[in-house]
């Protein structure tokens, strides 16, 4: 056995899957999916064949003539990898697996009507990154293997399915659509096709009462059928086409056809997910001032860096997120101006320093190329691959100049598109195309060293320095004046709050909020940053707002700092009890991935 990924049972000697054809029956009352999946392999295979699964019930495995194929599911469940499904193949190039998901699937969140915007119909969506696709269908669940897929989704007629794939048809049921013995009354089939090979973590769908608005020639915004939500999302993202064109100018043609956006219910655990053809977004990015479009810029940038070129395993995750953070800021700079991009860099710099401090007892996770054997990638998730990766690429750009680096990026993307690579492959390509770069930059220190290299770049623009200086002056009780904040938007406030000294007094927090109403901000980046600092300095006046926030959104960017502040930073046993009560009451409104993150915070600090 020769594993290729510490997070997968996939064997390097086994033929890769090239196509999966899925027939999915979504059973909302039981929160399960009954499925038949046809797998096609690149080459015939004989002997044991391994697939990743988690919380799946395997009913049968057959060949194309319905002859049974022997299989077994490992009796022990690895807490990270799940259960190994072993098939015994005999020169097979294809096979069917009939299986069902579990209500405890780590990728699926089933929402009851009261948990949706409209309160009328249920809703379900997937989040497969990093290694959760295996809880939706058996697969070689590693980014090293890219597959094409098709899907027939059997759903209630009053609902709509969307997918990170080309929509083929919505039609009435045929007898052949259901092989599970389920009633077809009141149901329809939605068909989709993903014709370009993608890693399994980019498999994505959602089903609910969904409508859309067109915002550009290649873009529609989808969301629950709430006119105000759709209208506000349309306004927020009306500049998407300009960003796509800028991305094409910088990085080459857009390969995926459509670039649609799905605004999910508030429980979605990330700001955005870069699923090709249909990006998933949290509703908290709709801020009313178009700054939420910066999340869209990041997910768009993934269309080249991540979706086209993918990290071979999560130990090289920076190749996905570091490149995308760099590409995002180039798009933002071109569309919204250098000032806005610089603020992004400043906020990222602060986040990088905080996460390096967070991992001070596990410095391995502050490396770009790291060892994740025995580590859940969800636990390893941080700003390090994003911001240290960005800093590494920015260091190269500063060394060779932007024009030369732009040409390098275009060649890099053209060379490796639709491939999965590792750090060594990138470094070899870098040295071959920028001769002598290893003599100017310590490439080993940047990729394998811990912490932040001394030649990283803290922003030095006037706007960044002014905001950080104002935050530092709060030590003397000084607040920014009305004139100083006259042009501030959410990012300026976020940068200011992130740089407030830990020694800030309760009276200063109260005075700051009394003047600027930060605890009431509609921008969650500002609100959560303010509440985090209020908790850390022992200001209990805002705990009702903390409770409201933790119960109305499930984005991990907000859950992590607020729960951490309650159970670690405040140092109060009363706060720990408060946090545990909140989690017990809000838990079912969080995606399973977010539930796990909060539980790990409690395990570490309580």
N, C-alpha and C positions, 0 to 999 in steps of 0.2 A: 504493500500500500504506500502510495506517495501523495500525501495531502498537498494541496496547492495553496491552502488558505486556513489560518488557524481558527476561523469561524465557520468552517464548512467541512462536511464529510467527503466532498468531491475529490476524486482520485485523478491524478494527472495522467494515468495510463488508460483511463476510460474515455470513450468518445464523447465529445461535447454535444449537448442538445442544440439543435439549430432551429426548431420550431415546436411550439406547443399550441394545440387547438383545444380550447376550453368550452365546455357547455356547463353553464352555471345556473342552478335553480336557487334563487334567494328566498329563504323562508324567514320572513320577518318575525312571526310569533315565537319561533324557537331560536332566533339569532344565529342561524346556521346557513351554510351553503352546501347543497348537494351537487356534486360535480362529476363529470366524465372528462378526462384529459387525454388527448392523443399526443404522444411524444415522438418526435422524429430526430434521429441521431445523425451526426455527420458521417459516421462509418459504422458498419456492422460490428456488433460486440457479442462476445461469448464469455460466459463466466459471471461472477458477481458484478453488480452495477449498483452504485450508491447514489441515493438522493437524500436531500435534507427535508425533514418534516418537523413541525411543531404543533401539537394539539390537533392532529388530523386522525380521523378514523379511516383506515384503508379497507375498503370492502372487497375489492378484487383487482387483479392485474391480468390482462389478456392480450393475445396477439390480434392481428387484423382479422383472423378467422374465428375469433371468440374462444380460442383455446387458452386454458389457464396457463399463466406463467408463475412459477413458484416465487414467493416473496416472504420476507420476514421483517418485522419492525423491532428494533433493538429493545430489549426488556428494560434497560435503564435509560433514563432521560438525562442527558447532559444539560445542566442549568443554563448554558449559553447556546449550545448548538441544537438542542432538542433531541429528536429521535432519528436514528439512521434507518432509512428504508433500503433494504437490500433485495434487488431482483436477481434472479438467476436466468440469464439470457443465453440463447443459442443462436448465434449469428443473426440477431435481431437488429433491424434498423428502425423499428417503430414498435410501440406498444401502447395500450390503453390502461389508465389507472382510474378506478371508480372509488371515490372517497367522499368524505364529508368533513367540513370544518367544525370547530368547537365554538361555543359561545365565549370561550376564554381566548380566542385567537388574538395574538399580540398585535396583529396588523389591522384588525377590523374594529371599528367602533360603531355599534348599533345604537341609534338614538331613538328614544320614544318621542311621540309628538310633543309633549311638554318641554323637551330639551331642544327643540328646533325654533327657528324664528317664527314660523307660521302657526305652530302649535296644532296643526291639523293632521299631518301624516308623519310616519316614521322616516328615518334617514339612516343611511349607512355609507361609510367611506373607508378607504384603505390608507395606511401609511406604512410602506414596506421598507424604507431605509431604516436601519442599515441591513439587518438580517431577518426581516419579518415576512418576506414573501413566502417563506416556507410554511407559514401558518395559514396561507390562502390556497396554495397548491404545492405538491411535491416538486422539488426542482434542485438543480445544482446551484444553490443559492450563494454564489460568489460573484463579485463584479468581474472576475477574470473570464467569465463565460457570458457571451452575449447571445440573445435569442430573439427571433421574431415570434409573434403570436397572433392568434385570432380568438375571438370570444363571442359566444352567443349567451346573452344574459336574459333569463326568464324571470320577469318581474311583474308585480301588480300593475294593472292597466292604468291606474291613476298616477303612477310614478314615471319618472324619466331617468334613464341611465346616461351617464357621460363617462368617458374613458380617455386615458392618455394614448389614444390610437385614432385611426380614421373611422368615422362613423359610416357604416355601410347601409344599414336599413333599420327601420322599426316596422314590424309586421305582426300579423296575427299568428297564432301558434299552428304548427303542423304536428302531426302525430310523431314525427321523428325528433321533435324538439325536446321531448321529455322521456327520459328512460329511467325515471326514478319512481314511477307510480304515483305521481302527484297530480292533483286536479289542475286542468288548464283553464278552468272557468275564471273569467275576469283577469286574465294575464296576457302579456305580450312578450315578444322577443326583440331585443335590441342587439344588432350585430356590429362588431368592430374588427378592424384589422390593423396590426402594427407591422408594416412591411420592412422597416429598418431594424437591424439588430440592436437590442438594448440589454443592459444588465438587469437581473431580476428585480433589483430594488426600485427600478423605474416603472414597474407594473402598477397601475393605479386606476381606480374607478370610484364613482360615487353614484348613489341612487336615492332619489327623493323627489319632492315637488320642486322641480328646477325649471327656471326660465332663463332668458338671455337678452342681452343688448349688444348691438354691433357698435364697436368703437374704432374700427379701422379695417382696411382691406384684408388683413390676415388675422384679425382679432375680434372675438366676441367675449364679453364678460358674462359668465354664468353664476347664478346664485339661486337660493330659494326664491320662490315666486312672491317676493315682497317688493312692490314697486319702488318704495323709498330706498331700499337696500340696493336694488339694481341701478337706480338712477344715480345714487351717490358713488357707487363703484364705477359707473361709466364716466362720471366727471373726473374721478381720481386718476383713472388710467387712460384718459383720452389721448395722452401723448405717447402711447406705446409704439405706434408705427414709427415715429421719429427715432425711438431708441433702437428698434429693430434695424432700421437703415444705418444708424451709427455703428451698431454692432457688425453689420456686414462690411462697412467701410474699414473697420479696424481688423476684423478677424476672418473675413471671407464670407461666402454665400451662406444664407440660412437654409439648412438642409431638411427641415422638418415639416415644411408646408404651412400648417396653421400654427399660430401662437395664441391659443385661447387661455382664458383665466377663469378659474372657479373659486369663488369666495365661499368658504365652508362655514359651518356653524362655529361658535366661539370656542368649542372644545378642541379644535385642531391644534396639535402640540407645537407646531413650528410657525415661523413667520411666513414661510413659503416652502414649497417643494417643487423641484424643477422638472416634474414629469413632462416628457416631450409631448408636444402638441397641446397639452392642457396643464398649465401650472396650477397647483393648489395654493390657496392663500388664506391666512387668517383674516377675519373681518377687522381686526385691530389695525390693519394697514390702511384702512380708509379713514383718513385724518381730515379731509376737507380742504387741504392746501397743496395737494399733489406731491407732498414729500413721501407719502406711502409708495409712490411709484418707484422709489429707490429699491424697495424689496423686489419689485418687478424687474428692475434693472439687473439685480443679482441673479434671479431665476432665469432671465433671458440670457445672461452671460453663460450660464450652464449649457446653453444650446451648443456652445463650442467647447467649453472646458468643463468636462464632467460627463455630459451626454454623448458628445462626439469622441472625446478622449477620456477614458475612465481609469481611475486607479485600480491596479490589479487586485489589491486587497485593502482592507481598512487600515493596514499599517502604513499605507502610502496615501492616506486620505487628503493630505495637503495638495497632491496633484489635482484633486478635484476642487477643493475649496480655496486654497491659496491662489490658484490661477483665476478662479471665478471672482474672488474678492478684488483682485487686480483689475480684471476685465470690467467688472461692475463700476469701479471708480473711474475708469477711463470713459465709460458710457455716460455716467453722471456728470463728469467734468465737461464733456462735449455738449450735453443737452441742458444741464442746469447750472453750469459754471464752475470755475475752479474753487470758489469759496465753499460751495456745497460739498464738493469732493474732499476738500481739506478738513471740513468738520467731520466727515465720515472717517477719515484717517485718524483724527484726534480721538474720536469715540472708540475706534478700534484699538488704538494704542493703549488707552486706559483699560479696555477689556482684556487685552493681551497680558498686561502687567498683573491684573487681578487673577487671571487663570494660572499664570506661572506661580503666583503665590498660593493658589488653591491646591496645586499639585506639588507643593514643596516637599511632601512626604513620598512622592512618587514621581521623581524627576524624569523618568522614562517617558512620561506622557507630555513632557515639554519639548521633546524632540520632534522634528518633522517626520523622519523615518523612525518608527518605534516598534517595539516588540509587544504585541497584544495577545500573546499566548495566554489563555486562561482569563482574559479580560473581556467583558462584554463591551462591544463598541459603543453602546449607549452610555455606559459609565465613563468611557474615555472621551466622550464628546465634549468639546470646549472651543474656545476662540483660538487656541494655539494653531491648528492647521489653517484656519482662515487668516489670522493676522500675522503670525510668524511666516506663513507661506507668502502672504502679500509682501511682507517686509523683505523677504529673500528676493523676490522678483523685482521689487523696487530697487534693491541694492544692485542687481544686474543692470537694470535700466540706467541707474545713475552712473555706472561704470562705463557703459558702451554708448550711452546717449539714446534718446527716445526713438529717433528715426531707425537706427540700426536694430533696436530691440523690437520695434514694430514689425520689421521685415522678418526677424527671427521668429516671432510669434506666429505670423502667417505661415511660414514654412513648417513650423512645429505642428500646427493644426492640420495642415494639408498632408503631412507625412503620416501622422498617427490616427487620423480620424477613423472612427468605428473600430478602434483597437483599445485594449486594456493594457496599461504599461505600469512599470514600477519606477522608483526613484533612480535606480542605476541607469535605466534606459534613457530617462530624461537627461541625466548628467552626461552620459556619453554623447547624446545629441548636442547638448550645450557646448561641450568641449570641441566637438567636431566642427561646429558652425560658428563658434566664436573662439578661435584659436588663442590660447594663452590665458583664457579667463580664469583658469585655476591658479594662475600666478598672481592675479589681482584680487581674487576673492577666495577666502577659505571655504571651499564648497563642502568639505567634510564637517567643519565646525557648524555650518549653517544647517546641514541636513541631519547630522548625527549628534550634534552637541546639545546639551541641555540649556534651558533658559533662553535669554535674549542676547544675541551677539552684540558686541560693543559698537559695531558699525551699522546697527539698525538705525532707523530714522524717526525721531520724534518730530512732528510737524513744527515748523518755525514761522508759519504765516502770522501776520499781524492779528487777524481775527481770532486764531487759536490762542495766541499768547495773551491777548486781551481777556478772553473769557477765563482762561486758567488763572490769570493774575487776579481777576475779580473774585474767583472762588477762594483763592488763598487769603485774600484780604478779609474774608469773613472771620478769621481768627480774631481780628480786632473789632468784631461786631458790625462791620460795614456790609450793607446790602447794596446790590446794584441799583442805580437810580432809574427813574422812568426814561430819561433820555438815553441811558446806556443800553436799555433793553428794548428800545422802541421798535427795532427791526428784527427782534429775535423771533424765531419760530421754534418748533419743538426740539430740533437738534441742538440749537444754541443752549436751550435750557437743560437738555440732557447732558451736554458737555460740562456745563456749570455745576450741576448737581453731582455728577460723577467725580468731580475734582474737589468737592467740599472736604475740608479736613475732618478726620474722625473725631476730633476734639470739639466739634461744634456743639453748642449748648442747646438745651430744649427751648429756651427763650428765643434763640435765634431762629430755630425751625418754625416756631409759632409766629414770629414776626414776619418771616419770609412768606409764609402762607397767607397771613392776614393781608399782606400787600398784594400778592400776585396770584392767590387762589390756585396754587399748584396741585393741591390734593383733589381739586375738582376738574383738573385738566381732562379734556377728551382725548388727548394724546397719551396712550398708555406708557410710552417710553418715558415721558416726563412724570406722569403720575406714580409709576412704580419706582422710579429712581428717587422721587421725593419720599414716598412711603418707606422705602428701604432705609433711608437715612433717619427718618423719624423713629423707626423701630430701634435702630442701632444706638441711638442716643437716649433711649428710654422715654420717648415722648408718646404716651398712651392715648393722647387726644384723638388719634387717627385710627384706632384699632377697628372702629366700625367701618371705616373706609377700606382698611386692609381686608376685613372679612368680606365685604361686598365685592372687592376686586378678585379675591381668590375663588369666589363662588360664581363669578360671571365669565371668566376667561380661563382657558386651559393651555395657553401658550407657555411652553417651558421657560422661555426667556423671562417671564414674569413670575412663574411659580418658584423657580430655583432661588432667585435672590430674596423673595419675601419669606419663604419657608426657612431658608438658611438664616436670615436675619432674626427670625423668631426663635429658632432652636439653638443657634450658635452665637450670633453677634450680641444679642441682648443679654445673654447669660442668666436669664430669669426662668425659674421653674414654672412660674405662672404663665409665661409666654409659651413654654413648651406644651403645657396642657392646652392652652388656647389653640396652638397650631395643630395639635393632634385632633382636637374637636373639629376644627375647620376641615381638615382632610377627611375625617370620617363622614362629614356631611356633604362634602363636595366631590368625593372620590369617584362616584359613578358618572359625573359630568366630565371627567378627564379621560383622555385616550389612554389605553393600557401602557403605552410608552411613558407618558407623563406620570401615571400612577407609580411606575417603577422608579422614576427619578426622585419623586418625593419620598418614597419608601427608603431609598438609599440615603437620602439626607437624614431621615430619622435614625436609620441604623448607624450612621456615622457620628451623629452629635447628641443622641439621647440614650 
